[in-house]
Amino acid sequence: MRIKLKGVYKNTKTLANGRRQTYYFLRNVGAIRPQPGDENEPFYPGSSAFMRAYTTLNEAPRRARTVGTLQQVIDGYQKSSAFVKLAPRTKRDYLGHLDKIALAKLVPNGPDFAAYPLEAIDDPKIRKRLLDWRDVMAERSPRQADACFGVLRIILEWARDRGMISHNHATRPKKVYKADRSDKVWLPEHLEAFRAVAPPELRLALELALWTGQRETDLLKMPWSAYKDGRLTFRQGKRKRKVDMPVYSELRSILDATPKKALTILTTARGAPWTTDPQPVNFQHKWRKVVLEAGLDGLHFHDLRGTTCTMLSDAGCTPSEIASVLGWTVKTVNDMLDRYQSMTAAQSDSAVAKLEARRV
């Protein structure tokens, strides 16, 4: 099928052998010729070979403008395996941050950051401008400012590894967003208050989160096939770490008694999987409603992860054992314990009991 393409015109000539030959041109660019390997393919507007050649010519001016600029880094990173292998949700977040980075104005009325030459990005003086830009973003949302600057650090490090720049001037920034949720632990009375008012599908979500310590997105996607012979075996979505753990007896009893309404363990009241793409908005809305009804405003679903970490430690588990359950590193476990353990009395009770035992 022949189609009309913007900027394309043709010129038909009669060759010396009397055969008529049609040549195609792209206005202000030049002749449209088959790409290597397409020489023997049908070549006319709308054919596959023609469209490949047409697209290449259209992209040529843009590539010429972006070579040697930050835009070249952004384009290259998005095509790299480092970006391709990211989880879908992470990709969406990164793309949003990359758009902000590309359009950033580091100086008033200056060019978009994407147009900056790599030589300027390599200059140490650029760091102040980057941090000033980050601080302006932080006036509206400190958390988003840190996230956006973090993506900038990642793409500049990608460029540095490939010799495109010599230095990454976005490394090791002090974060502007500081959230201390060390006092946000689900204590036994909180758990009972939630259970008392939650519908069955959210009580199941609570128990699964509490006794596994996994992230919300992993739990909402967790299939029944991950539960077999009293064990849960799955791979985490964020870090791709494999978790293979026996199921605590209390949770095992709950799972065994739960009807399998769908492929996933957690479902809505109607038995359908929770929507997890682009994000589990419906689940979060329902969860928040029950939290408020239980009088637990201030506690988040994610706080159950720290609660599980604390429970395991209070039970005498080592940091390595906790890490194997939560899919964390031992360092992360130790950091979490430093923040959360002070909020429960179990550790102090145990310490004083040991001290008292020495008197006997």
N, C-alpha and C positions, 0 to 999 in steps of 0.2 A: 504494500500500500504506500503510495506517495503522499507525503504531507508537506505543508508549507511551513518552513522554519524561518524565524525572524533573522534578517540580515543575510540570508542565503540567496544568491542569484546564480544563474547558469549561463554558459556561453557554448553554443553548439557550432562546431566547425566541420568542414568537409576535408578529410585527409587526402593525401596523394593517391591512395588506392581507391578513392571514391567512397569510402565508408564514412558515415556520419558519427562524430564523437562529441559527447557532451561533457563539459568541464564545470565543476562547481566551485564557487568562491564564497568566502565569508567577508562581508563588508568591513573594511578597515583592518583586516587581518591578512587575508591572502587565500591562496588556493586550498581547497579541501581535498586531501589525498588519503587513500586508504592507509591505515596503520600497518606496521609490519605484521605479516601473517594474514592480512585481509585482502591481499592483492587480487586473489581469484574469487573473492566473494561478490555477490550482487551489490552494486554501489549506486544508490540513489536515495533521495530524501525519504527517510522512514525505514530504510533497511538497517539491520544491526551493524554492519560494517560502517555505513555512513554515519550513524548516530555516535559510534565510538570516536570517529574522527572529528565530528562536529563538537562533541563534548570536550575533547582534548584541546581543540583550538579555542573554545570559549573560556576554558580554565587557564590557558597560557598567560594572559595578561595578569590575572590575579596571582598566579604563582610567581610571576616576575616581580610583582609589587611586594609579595610577602617574603621572598628569599632574603635571609639575613635580618629578619625582624622577629619580634616575639610571636607574631601570628604563625610563623613557620614552626615555632616550638609547639604552640597550641595544636596546630594541625597534625604535626608529627606525633605528639603524645596521644591524640585521640585515635590514631591508627595503630598505636603500639600495643603489644601484648599486655603491657602493664595496665592499660585502660580496658582493653577488651575483656580481660578475665575478671574484672570487677563485678560484684553483684548488681543486678538491675537497679535496685534502689540507690546504690552508691553511684552508679553511672549517672542517674538522673540528677542527683545532688551535685556531682562534679560538673556536669554540663551547665547547670545554673551558675555555679561559681566561675566557670571558665568564661561565660558570657559577661559577667560582671568585671572580670579581670581584663578582658579584651577591650571593653568600653570605658575603663577607668580613666579619669583625668588626673594625672599626677601633678599637673600645674594648671592653674586657671586658664581656660581658653586654649589649652595646649592640645596636641594630637591625642588620639586614643592610645592607650598603653600598647595595644596590639601592633601599632605602627612603629614603636620604638626599635631602633637598630640594636642588634645584639651587643655592639660595642658600648652603647649607653647602659645596657643592663649589666654589663661586666664592670662598669665603673663603680667603685665603692660609694660614691656620693649618692647613688640611687637608693641606698638603704633608708636614708632619712625620708625620702619621698614616699617610699613604700610604706613605712611605718606611719607617716602622717596620713596617707590614704586609708590605711587600716583604722586609725583612730577616728577619722571622720565617719566611717561606716559604723564604728562601735557606739557612736552617739545614738544611733537608732537601735542597733541590736549587737551587743558585745559578742554574743555567742556566734552569730552569723559572720561577724567580722573575723573572728578567730578561724572559723571553718573556711572562709574564702581565702584568707592568708595562708592557711595550711595547704590548700590546693595549689596556690602559687608556689609555695616552697617545693611541692612535689614535682611540678612541671619544670621548674628551674633546675632541680636536682637531676631530673631525667635529661635535660639538655647538657648539664655539666658532665654527666657520665659519657655522653656521646661527643664531647669535645666541641660543642657549639658555643659554650661559654667556659671561662676558666674558674669562675667563682659563683657561688649561690648566695646572694645577698639577702635572701629571705629565710635563712636558717636561724634556729634557736631564738625566736621572738618570745618575749614574755607575754603570756596570754592576758587579754583584757577581761575575759569572762571567768569569774571564779565562782563556782557553785559548791558550797559545802553542804552535802546531804548526809553528813556523818550521824546526824540525830534522826535520820529517817529510816528507821527499822520497824518492820512489822512485828510488834510484840504479841504474845499470846492473846491478850485481850483485844487487840486489833483484828487478829485473824478470826476470832469468835464473833466479833461484831459484824464482820463482812459476811461470814457464813450464815449468820442469822437472817440476813435480808436478801442475799444474792439468789438469783434463779439457778437451777441445776447446771446450766451450761457455763455460767461464770464461776460457780463453786468448783467445777471440774478444772477450769482454767487456773484458779487459785492453787488448787492442790498440785497440779502438774508443774506450775512455776515454782512453788515452794519446795517440793521434794526433788526437783531436778536442777533448779538454779539457772535455767536457760533463758535466752532472750525471747522477747515477745514474738518477733517475726518467725523464729525457729519453731516455737511452740504452736503457732497458728498453722504452720505448714506441716507439722509433724504427722506422718501417715501412721496408720495402724500397723503397717508392715515393719515399722521401726521397733515395735514391741513384740518380743518373741521369747518364750521360755523364761519369763521373769526378768528380761533385760531390755534396755533401750539402747539401740545402736543407730547412730545417725551422724551426719557431717554438718557442722555448723555453717550457716550461710555467710557470716561476716569474715571469719578467719579461716574457714575451710578446715577446721580441726575436727578430727573424728572423735566422737565420744562413745564409749562403750561402757555402760554402767548397769549394775543390778538395780532393780526398782525396789525402793523401800517398801516394806510390808504394808504399811497403811495405804500408800499410793497403789500398790499392786491390787489390793482388795477393791479399791475404787475403780481401777481400770477394768478388772475382770467383771465387775457388775455393770459396766457402762455399755449400752447397746451400740453396735457399730452402724451408725446412720449414714456415714460417708467414708471416703477414703482417709480423711483426716480424723485425728482423735477429737479435736475441738471443733464444735459446730455451733451454728446459731440454734435458737429455740426450734426452728423448723427443720433442723437436721442438715442444713447446707453448710459447706465450708465458709469460714469467715473470709471476707474480701481482703486480700493482702497485697493487691497491686492497684494503684501505686502505693497505698499504705492502708493498714487496717483501721480506717476511720470509723466504721460501724462498730467494731469491737471496742475501740477506745471510748467512743461515745457511751456505749452501754456500761463499760467498766466504770467510767467517771460518774455516771448516774448512781451506781450502787455505792461507790466510795462516799459520795455526799450523803446518801441515805443512811449509811452506817456511821456518819459523823467522823469520817476519817480524812477530811480535806487536808491536803498537804502530803499524803502518801501516794506514791506512784507505783504503777505495775513494776517498773524497773527496780524499785527498791526491794522487791522480793529477792532479787539476785544477791544483793548484799546481805539480806536476812539469811538466805541459805548458807552463804559463806560463814556467817557468824555462828549459825546453828551447828555446822560441821566442826568448826573449831571448838565450840563449847563441848562437843561430844568427844573431843580428844583427837580429832583428825589432824594429821600433819599438813603443812602447806602443800606438799607434793600430792597428797591424797585429795585435798580440796581442788587443786588444779586439774586433776584427772577427771573430776566430776563436772566442773564448770567450764572446762576447756580454756582455762586461763594459763598464763605463765606463773611460775612460783613467785616471781617478783610482784606481779599484779595481785596475787593472793595476799602477800605480806602487806602491800600498800592498803588493800581493802581492810584487812584486819586492824591495821593501825588506826583506821578511821572509825570502824564500826564497833569494835569490841568494847569500847568504853560505855556503850549505850546499854549493855546488858550486865546483870549482876553475876552471871554464871562464873566468869573468870575470876572476879574478886572473891566470890564465895568459895571457889575451889582453892584459891591462894591462901585465904585465911584458915580454911579447914585444914590444909596441910601444915600450916604454922601451929595450929592448935594441936594437931596430932603429935607433934614433936614433944609436947609437954607431958604426954601420957607415959 
